[in-house]
Amino acid sequence: MGRNLMSSQKKKVRMKDIADKLNISVNAVSLALNNKAGVSSETRQKVLEIANELEYVDRSPSLIKKNQLNNICLMIEERNFKDVRFYSSVILGIESEAKKNNYDLIVTFIDKNNYTIPSSIEQKKVSGIIIVGTVDDEYLKRVLYYGIPIIQVDNASFSINTDAVLTQNISGAYMATKYLIDNNHKEIGFFGEKDLTLSFYERWIGFNKSMEDNGLTIDEKLCLTNSIENYALKNDYKAVKEIIEKMDKLPTAWVCANDSAAVTLINALNIINIRVPDDISVIGFDDIDLCKAITPNLTTIRINKNFMGAQAVRNLLWRMENIDEPNYHTRMAVELIERKSVKRI
């Protein structure tokens, strides 16, 4: 797959190609592209013109500044774009902060079945790229090839360095689990597709760490960690009900990977007459609006989603001016929001 993805890329232009075209040294080309002293303004201008002509892809400040347009490409899967529970708030934060800084958003949907490079990126009509949610590593490599500053939101690759704005997922799940333990729960399960995203996997780690630190052993039979997210997105509580009914034993409390999973779980428990929190306690993660609409109101871990989106734009603007600085991740703080879905036993 990787070979096919990369085969469509153009042959990479090197600084030597620019140097040969102008009959100057590679060092002079490097100085010009990186806006450093040592070459005349006339030479610098010629280098930039030839670099554009040859479609030279580079992270040099001068070239990016010369081509800079007040556009940001927002890349997201269509299903996430339509997610009014979580990502809509993140996108509103992105849009608001971009507008405040006189940038327009060009929204592009990522199609997992047909990874194509948006024309706005191919034609260098954007100054920066924000990728919201998950993206395939091979596709991320193709986008990085164009040398445009990138920041990921709510996801980061295990193997490719980019800037990212993430959540304190481990400490948040640790906090949620500890809250249940402090309410005398010991038989605690995890409900969510732990291997689906980086965020979910980190929440699984936080759950494990909290149980371990409090001297409790995780019973895998009390955890539902496969194929859950698809049910949660569709609120398919009937499918979840069937899974629960096949369990040999139920926990006294569940830590959920996100609020959508928690809401689906509560609905499933309701139709088999298991009451929350009287019979089983449930705690979520994200603090979406639905937490206050469901009965009982959902205890959860709050993320400031709007601020998360705004911070992504601020970090991206900084990156545009600091191309050569190391990549870094920003972690959004979380807080426990107590409502009515957890019972002390």
Number of C-alpha atoms within 10 A of each C-alpha: 6 11 8 8 14 14 9 10 11 8 8 13 14 14 21 16 17 24 19 11 13 14 10 14 13 16 14 20 24 19 17 26 22 19 16 13 11 11 15 11 12 9 15 22 15 16 25 21 15 16 23 14 10 15 16 20 20 20 18 19 18 19 21 25 12 12 13 15 15 15 19 27 21 21 21 23 17 12 12 18 19 12 12 13 18 21 22 17 19 24 20 17 21 26 20 17 20 22 12 11 12 10 18 18 19 15 15 18 15 23 12 11 6 7 16 14 14 17 11 16 18 12 10 20 17 24 23 26 23 24 23 26 19 20 21 10 15 16 18 16 14 18 19 17 15 19 18 21 25 24 25 23 24 22 19 25 16 8 7 11 13 17 21 26 22 20 25 19 28 21 20 25 31 23 19 28 29 20 18 24 20 12 13 13 21 20 18 27 24 27 26 28 22 23 14 15 17 19 23 22 18 22 29 25 18 23 28 19 19 21 20 12 11 13 10 15 13 17 12 11 13 21 19 20 20 13 14 22 21 12 17 22 15 11 19 18 21 17 14 22 19 12 13 18 13 8 12 8 10 17 18 22 27 28 28 32 29 25 28 25 28 26 26 24 27 25 21 23 21 14 12 13 9 14 16 23 19 13 16 20 25 30 33 28 30 25 24 24 12 14 23 14 11 13 14 18 17 30 24 29 23 18 22 18 23 20 17 25 27 21 21 29 27 14 18 23 18 12 21 19 13 13 17 12 8 10 13 14 17 16 14 17 15 19 18 20 17 14 14 17 24 27 18 13 14
